[in-house]
Amino acid sequence: MSETRETPVLRAGHVVLRPHTSDDIDLMTRACQDPEIARWTMVPDPYDETHARAYLDRITGGAVDAEFPRWVICSADDNSYMGGMGLVARGVGSMKVGYFVAPWARDRGIATLALWAACDWAFREGECEVVHWDALSGNDRSRRVAEKVGFQIKTDVMRKWVEVRGQLTDSWLGDLLPEDLVPLKSLL
Ligand SMILES: CC(C)(COP(=O)(O)OP(=O)(O)OC[C@H]1O[C@@H](n2cnc3c(N)ncnc32)[C@H](O)[C@@H]1OP(=O)(O)O)[C@@H](O)C(=O)NCCC(=O)NCCS
C-alpha cells in the first residue's frame, strides 16, 4: 500500500462515504453535541466548533495515517453530513472500526450501509484480514448494526477494556472475517 493514498469515496445503496471538508464543520459540531454520541464514543464532551476544526486539521493535515481513513457518512442525494466512520490499524492485516450517525439521520439503516461499505473496502483494498469492533457494553444499537453486517460478537464482556475520558470502561468485542460480510443486497 502507498503511504499517502487519498481517502476513497465509497457507496452502498443511498449512502456515500467521502473525505471531510470544511463545509462539514457546522453539522459535525451539531452531531457531536448529541448526548448519545458523548455517551457511547470518545468524542470530547462538551463539544464545540473548535473540536470539529481541530479534528479536521488532524485528519486533513496528515497527522492521522492516510491509509486508515476517516469518512463522512452522507446521503447520495445531497452529500450532506450524516455521521462519521473510521478505520484504524491494529497491526498487520487487522483494523478496528468506529462510527456514529447524527441524531437526525438515525434508524434509517445509514450506519449499517456505511459499516458495510467500510468493511468491504478494508477487505478489498486495505489488505485487511479481519475487522475488529468494540462498543461500550450496553450499546445495543451499535451491536445490532454490527450484527446486521455480519460481525460475530463475543458473549463475554471485556472488563475495563477501554479508557473513556479518564475512566476504564467495560466493552463488547466483535470480529468480522471476509466470509462473514453479508451480501450488500441483503441490506438494501
Ligand atoms: C449506533 C448508531 C451508529 C446507529 O446508527 P443508525 O443509522 O441509526 O443505525 P441503523 O439504522 O443502521 O440500525 C440501527 C438498528 O438498531 C436497532 N435499534 C434501535 N434502537 C435500539 C435499541 N434501543 N436496542 C436495540 N436495537 C435498537 C434498529 O431497530 C436497527 O435495527 P433493525 O434494522 O434490525 O431494525 C447511532 O445510534 C449512533 O450514532 N449512536 C451514538 C454513537 C454510537 O453509539 N456509536 C457507536 C459506537 S460503538
The ligand as a Gaussian input file, in Angstrom:
#p B3LYP/6-31G(d) Opt

LIG

0 1
 C      -25.363000       3.255000      16.836000
 C      -25.725000       4.191000      15.688000
 C      -24.460000       4.459000      14.865000
 C      -26.768000       3.518000      14.800000
 O      -26.995000       4.356000      13.659000
 P      -28.299000       4.151000      12.740000
 O      -28.030000       4.757000      11.411000
 O      -29.488000       4.596000      13.490000
 O      -28.314000       2.549000      12.613000
 P      -29.224000       1.651000      11.640000
 O      -30.469000       2.417000      11.314000
 O      -28.358000       1.182000      10.517000
 O      -29.537000       0.393000      12.543000
 C      -29.997000       0.561000      13.878000
 C      -30.549000      -0.770000      14.361000
 O      -30.643000      -0.722000      15.786000
 C      -31.975000      -1.027000      16.150000
 N      -32.246000      -0.335000      17.389000
 C      -32.667000       0.937000      17.568000
 N      -32.767000       1.179000      18.896000
 C      -32.382000       0.051000      19.520000
 C      -32.270000      -0.338000      20.886000
 N      -32.553000       0.514000      21.877000
 N      -31.833000      -1.590000      21.162000
 C      -31.518000      -2.455000      20.178000
 N      -31.607000      -2.157000      18.860000
 C      -32.045000      -0.917000      18.554000
 C      -32.809000      -0.543000      14.987000
 O      -34.097000      -1.118000      15.019000
 C      -31.951000      -1.032000      13.825000
 O      -32.033000      -2.431000      13.658000
 P      -33.051000      -3.086000      12.576000
 O      -32.623000      -2.598000      11.224000
 O      -32.875000      -4.550000      12.760000
 O      -34.432000      -2.610000      12.908000
 C      -26.318000       5.548000      16.205000
 O      -27.413000       5.256000      17.030000
 C      -25.303000       6.380000      16.971000
 O      -24.547000       7.133000      16.374000
 N      -25.297000       6.243000      18.319000
 C      -24.390000       7.039000      19.151000
 C      -22.914000       6.764000      18.865000
 C      -22.587000       5.281000      18.899000
 O      -23.135000       4.517000      19.687000
 N      -21.619000       4.891000      18.047000
 C      -21.150000       3.522000      18.015000
 C      -20.035000       3.357000      18.985000
 S      -19.501000       1.635000      19.041000

